[in-house]
């Protein structure tokens, strides 16, 4: 949430920032209601002071008629105070709703543009291989190898459903475990396993609600929602708390499924597992002091890139424009890797600095040493990495002419020493376990 004081002090800056994200900026309505609210608060504070003074006079008044007159005046004054208090509460709710509709302001160094066409490539790494055969898309490879069952996935879950099978499931499990180990033991994150169902206010806290309700899944009977990313439950772990400065920075990492009602476009997005309603992801979340925020964004990006480089996947870094950034982000870098079979760049990580936007919505605060008044934290989050697009990249980048898949070296120990994924055996009766 944007600080109301910033809107009061520099409304034009806020207007420019909000509109650069393709969102209408009702600045005049916000300021008008804020002024009306403050005038009412001033008025009711004066009336309460008058009532306190009058109440003292009642106690000192000896004449019965005069005392009754003053009691009547105080009762009428109380009724007026109650009416104004109700008006203030209504204005508070209206003002809060207007502020919830404002996206985070982009940092000054973010590229300005209407959409992804204004994104800027900030760097690249690796070499795109020159195959001596026509590379296959991942859906052909997966069906040939028997590691993804699209038909049964759709039977069970409907459109966009799929089942990872055999070495497909093993590859995902290896990726998740390896990524967690790198982030925990080398990058210094503490692992958490958060709930997948959360209360509505948790999604409000991160900026997912109320604006993006149509992209989320809600429990039909309870006021709970399936998480679109682990960012939601992790960011809210410390809501309504005041942390000691000595606790910062806090780094958390988690592996969770993610649930999103994505709008599936026609064409190539229909095939394979690029856009699905349920997917797994390893997510990094940081809670930091405001003065460390920018440095932590660069560190977060480097930690995600470390994973991509160890997997030997060529990538490019995109600095997202104002029109392509998420609602809650102040600055976002996307990491894209090349999928030669699909013939496109795939986003496998998005690293964002939210500044104090989420902290204001979720009331995330810390107390600086030697300072009495708590301050809002800064939050950051990034994919480290997102599945199944990482699987797509591995299948298409490491395919052979025989349509086998060479397992990236860093994953082999997590796959029991396996070096290649080959055609899976056909489904048959369960094999008995020796000695069972």
Secondary structure, 3 states (H helix, E strand, C coil): CCCHHHHHHCHHHHHHHHHCCCCCCCHHHHHHHHHHHHHHHHHHHHHHHHHHHHHHHHHHCCCHHHHHHHHHHHHHHHHHHHHHHHHHHHHHHHHHHHHHCCCCCCCCCCCCCCCHHHCEEEEEECCCCCCCCCCCCHHHHHHHHCCEEHHHHHHHHCCCCCEECCHHHHHHHHHHHHHHHHHHHCCCCEECCCCCEEEHHHHHHHCCCCCCHHHCCECCCCCEEECCCCHHHHHHHHCCEEEEHHHCCEEEEEEEEEECCCCCCCHHHHCCCCCCCEEEEEEEEEEECHHHHHHHHHHHHHHHHHHHHHCCCCEEEEECCCCCCCCCCCEEEEEEEEECCCCEEEEEEEEEECCCHHHHHHCEEEECCCCCCCEECEEEEEEEEECCHHHHHHHHHCECCCCCEECCHHHHHHHCCCCEECCCCCCCCCCCCCCC
